[in-house]
Every structure is written in structure tokens, then in C-alpha cells.
Amino acid sequence: MKENEKHNERIAKMIFASVYPHYVAKVESKGRTVAELHQVIEWLTGFDEKKLQELIDEKVTFETFFDRAKLHPNAGLIKGTICGYKIEEIENPLTKKARYLDKVIDELAKGKKIEKILR
């Protein structure tokens, strides 16, 4: 799949708080916990539970969310396909970060051990 500017812009303007409940539902439906979800989000972004809640309450966009994040130095080790895109081929930095987040949440939902997710 080839990324395009319209797709990248849509991700940038998406409100994190509107997607977060889907992350919770996804992991809980697979027997994982919100605490584990927060653990992988904190590993990737540096946001603890309190800061994450502030961002949700503030209704920040993904663009703002990742502007404020301190991406983990090992985030580049996140590889594979998510939503039809090979992460390592995504050129737009924001879209790549959003797909990193999607991928670690997907790995959590699929039962991967936390130690493996937190590269």
C-alpha cells in the first residue's frame, strides 16, 4: 500500500481521545489489561498514566500527541505490517509514529509477551 498526503493529514488531525477507547476495547477483548496497554504506550511515548489522561482530556490530535512524546530510542526496531502498511517503508514521520503505536498495541492484543513488545 502506498501512503498519500490525504491519509497522512487524516492521521495528523485525528483526536487521540477518539481512538483510545478502541485501543482499550481491543486489548481487553483479547484478555489483556488497561495497565498493560498503558505500559506499552508509556514505553513508546514516555507518557505515564497521569500525562496520558491529561492528553485525553485535552483532546489533542495525533500530531500534538507525538509532538509532545519522547519516542523510545528503540522504536525504530518496531517492524512489520499494520493496516496494510509496512512500517519500515512509511516515509511520513508522524504516520510512522502512529503506526508504531498501532503495532505495539496489536502485538499486545495478539498475546505477545510484554518483554518482547518493549524492545
Disulfide bonds with the S-S distance in Angstrom:
none
